[in-house]
Amino acid sequence: MFNDIEFTIDGAVAHILHHRPEARNAESKRLLDEMDAALDLAVADPQVRVIVIGGTGAHFSAGHDLKEAQRERQDFTVEERFDYEEQRYFDYALKIWDCPKPTIARVQGACVAGGFTVANMCDLIVASEDAFFSDPVVRTMAAAAVEVLVHPWAMGLRRAKEFLFTSERMPAAEAYRIGMVNRVVPGEALEAETRALAEQIAQVPPFALRLVKRSLNRSLDAQGFKVALSAHFDAHQLSHVSDEFARNRGSGLASAIAKGKA
């Protein structure tokens, strides 16, 4: 059924995995579309009670597929870019956030930019000791972070500012210390530990879980969570038409990839 993801159901747990290990699981258009379709399947399946989102190979995801973007969307109009990013980066992300079933991000290696968004849209994050989190978009692309500014909600305002202003790589241990990650485990135990957590949650009555998740998410909505995310998405689009962004785009997205790796 799928090319860029792996989708399996094992008992009460569905697994949706980025599956482009040769590209550090960069999120292509097809991968994002497939992930969204797999999420629909998992939600519709009455057998599934918990959904795990992860990645095959060494990394969770290196983020947006910039090579594909340079090849296929370099000359998008403002309107085309807005529609593309609203659907695949904003709407798809919020769909994970609003998923009626509990979601767990299983993170190893790089969790960068678009990958950072996907992981932080999940209810829980289990990370391996080698995992790191990063959003270098301000520095590498001269754009206003990624499209979904979940950062201050996930790590607190001042830490989010430092994280984005410096384009740092935050190791899993630090992410755990500030409360962004629920558990940090040895790499060889990541799959088993995540599975055990998912199975534990799957024992809870599903309708009660659905209701308590709605209440918890609404506690952030009452503080302006979705309004703030929507406002940032529009600001992010504005940054695409700045002189700074044009200069960075003119030097090629490959240059941005190299900056990000550095």
N, C-alpha and C positions, 0 to 999 in steps of 0.2 A: 504493500500500500504506500509506503513512504520511502524517500530516498535520503533526505538530509537529517532525519531523526530516527530513533528506534522507539517503537511503542509496544509495550507488552503489558499484560495483565496477569498478575500472579496472586491468586486468591483475592483478597480485598484491596490489594494495592496495585495501582497503575503506575507504570514508569514511562515518562516521556523524556528522552535523552537527546540532547544535541548530538549529531552523529556526522561530524566532518572533522575527524581528528587530524587529518592531514593539513587542515587550515586552522588548527587550534579552535575548532568549533565556532568559527566566525558565523554570524547570523545572516545568512543569505535571505533573499526574498522567499525562496522556496522553503527554507528551513522555518521561517517565521509562520508562513502559511500552513505548513504541515503541523507545527506545534499547536497552532490555534485549532486546527481540525482535530488533532488528537485530544486536546482538552475537551472539545465538545463530545467526543466519543466516551471519554472517561466519565464525564458528568452524566451522560445519558445512560451509562451502564449501571443497573441497580446493584450489581455485585461489587462495584468499586466503592470503597469508603474513604480512601486516602490516595492522594496523587503525589508522586515524587518526580521532581524535575531535576535533571542532572545532565551529565555529558560523558561521552565515551572517551577513552584515551587519557591523556595527561592533564587536560584542562576542562573546566566547566564551559567557559566561552571567552574568547578574546574580544567579543563585542560585535558591532556592526561589520559586515563584510565590505570594507572600504575599497577593495579591488573591484568588486562587482559594482559598487556605487560609481567609481570612476569610469568604468566601462559602459554602464547603462544609464546612469542618471546625472552625469556631469552637466548636461545642458538642460536640465529640467527648468521649467518656468517656476516662478514663486508659487503659482496655484498648483502645479503638478507636484512640487516638493511637499507643499502643505498637505495635500490629500494623501500622498504616499505615506508620509510620516505620521499623520494622524491615525490612519488605519493600522499600520504595522508596528509602530513604536508606541503610540499612546493607547489606542483602543485595545489592542491585544494585551498590553500590560495591565490595564485596568480590569480586563476580563479575568486575568489570573487573580488579581486582588479580590474581585467580587465572586470568585468561584464558590459555589455553595458547599463544596467539599474541602476538607483541610488539605493544604499543599505544603510540601517540604522541599526546599532546595538542598540538593546534595552537591557540595562544592569542593572541587579539588583544583589545584593549579590556579590558572588565571581566571578571574571573574571581573571582567573589564567592561566599562561603558554600557553598551546594550545588555551584556551579560549581567552586569551589576544591577541593572533595572529588573531583569527577569527574576533574579535571586531575591531581591528585596520586595518584589510583589508577592512572594510566597509567605505563608503564615509563619513558618519556622525555617531556620537555616542550620544545617549540620555541615561543618567544614573539616577538611583534613588539615593536618598541621602544616602542609606545604601550600595551602591556599593563600591567595592574596587578592585584595579588592582595590580597584583603581577606576578613576574617571578622569583621564587626561585630556578631555575634549577642549577645555578652555585653553590649555597651552598648545596642544598640537593642531587644533582646527580653528582657533579663535572664535569658537561658538560658545553659547551660554550653557555649558554642561550638556548632558544628554537630554533627550526630549522629556523625560519624566523625572522631575526633581524630588525624588523620594528621600534624598540624602538627609535633610534636617530632621525629618520624621524618624529616620532609622538610626541616626547617630547623635542627634542633638545639634543645635544651631552653630555653636562655636566650633565644634569638631568638624561639622560639615564645611564651614568656611575654610578652615585650615586644609581639609582634604581636597577641596576644589581649587583653592588659591595656589597650592603648592604642587598639585598633581601627584601627590605621594602614592606609593603602594602601601596599603595597610595590610599587615600580616594577619593571619587568622587569630592569633593570640590577642592582638590589640582589638580586633573586631569583637571578640568575645568579651574583653574587659569592658568595653563601652556599651555592651548589650545589643549589638547588632546581630551577633551570631549566638545561637542557643547552645551549641556544643562544638568542641574541637576534639578530634579523635585522630589516632595514627592513620596514615594513608591506607594501610593494608586492612584497617577495620572500618573504613568509611561506609562501604556498601552494607556490611552486616549491621553496623550501628544504626544507620538510617532506616534499614528495613525493620529492625527491632522497634524503633520509635514509631514507625508507621503502623506496625501491627498492634502496638499498644494503644494507639489512638483509634485504630479500627474497631476496637472492642467497645468503644463508647457509643451509646445510642446515636444514630446518625442525625435524626431530626434535632435532638438536643444540641449536637455539635453545630449544626447549621444555624440554629437560632443564636447560640452564644457567639459564634463568629460574626454574625450580622450585628449583634450588639457591640462587640468589641470594635469592629470597623466603624460603626456609627459614632463611637466615642471620638474618633479622629475626624469624621465628617463634621461633627458638631463644632470642632475647632477650625474647620475650614480646609481640611485635607484636599478634597477634590477640587475645590475652587482654586486653591493655591497651585495644584498641579496643572490645571487648565490655563491659569494665568502664565505660568512658566512656559508651557508649550508654545504659547503665542510669542513670548519673548525670545524663545529659542529660534523660532522662525524668523524673527526680525534680525537676529545675529547672522543669518545666512546671507543677508543683503548688505552687510557692512563691508567697508573697504578692507578691514583686517581679514575677514573671511575670504574675500576675493583674492587677496595676495596669497593667502595660504593655499587656496584652491588652484591658483595659477601655478604654484610650484609643484602641484601634483599631490594626489592623495597618498601616493607611495611614500612621499616625504613625510607625511603625517604619520604613516605607519612606522617609519623608521624612528621618528621622534618618540612615539608611544613606546616602542621597544626599549629605547634608551632610558 
